[in-house]
Amino acid sequence: MSKVNTDAGMPIALTLDPGTYYRCTCGESQSLPFCDGHHQEGDKVPLRFSVKVREKIYLCSCGKSTNQPHCDGSCGVNVPQPRV
């Protein structure tokens, strides 16, 4: 991600309803952290993810997660484990 805040140290916490979402990776979206189509002018593509039940999720803001777009604590932040 081009505009990832590597000093943030905190994930983006959101409560989302069931559905499919697209995490912006170009940093140009007016709807951050979600994609609004600006990537069409570049080589970045959004990260698609789905939510099955209304739940609080944590999106990576540091770029270190190996489970993008979700935060996996790679930046040293403790994040609650997702429901299974």
N, C-alpha and C positions, 0 to 999 in steps of 0.2 A: 504494500500500500504506500502510495507516495506521500500522504500526509498523516502518517501514523504518528501519534504522540508517544515516542519512546520514553519520555520522562513522566508520563502520566501515572504509571504504576497502579492504575485502577481500571477495571473493566467497566464497560457501559452496561448498567443494569436496567433492564426493561421488562415490563410485564406485557406479554403478547398473547393475543387470541390465536386460536388455531388458524393455520394458513401457511402459505409459502411466502418467504421474504427474500430480499436480495440486499446483501451487505455491500455498500460502496467500497471499491478498491482504488478508484482514481482520485478521490479526495475533492472532486469538483461538484458533487451533488449539493443541491440546495436543501435536501432532505436528509442530511447526515444523521444517523449512520446508514441510512438506506439509499439505494441507488435511485436516481431519477433520470437516467439515460445519458448523462454527459460522457460516459465511457465510449459512446458510439463514435466519438471524434478521436479516440486514441486506441491504444493496444490493451488497456486494462478491461477486464470483465468482472462483473459483480460475482460475489459468492452466494449461491443459492442455499437456503436452508429452510426447513419446515418445522412447524410447531404443531404438535398433535392435540394438546390440551392447553387451556389458558394457564400460563406459568411465567414465572420470573426467570429470565435468562440473562447471561452475562456475555457480552460481546467483547472480544479482544480489542484493546486500544493501543497495545504496545507493539504488536506485530510479531511477538515471540512465540505465541501459541502454536502447538503442533496440531491443534484441533480447530483450525479456522472455520468459521468466523467466531467460534466460541472461545472464551477464556479458559485455559487449562491450568492457570496458576504459574506458568513459566516465568512470569515477572516477579514472583515471590508473594503474590497476593493470594490469600486463602479465599476460594470461592466455594459456595455450597455445591454439593454434587447434584446433578440433574435427577429428576424423577425417572424411575425406570418402569 
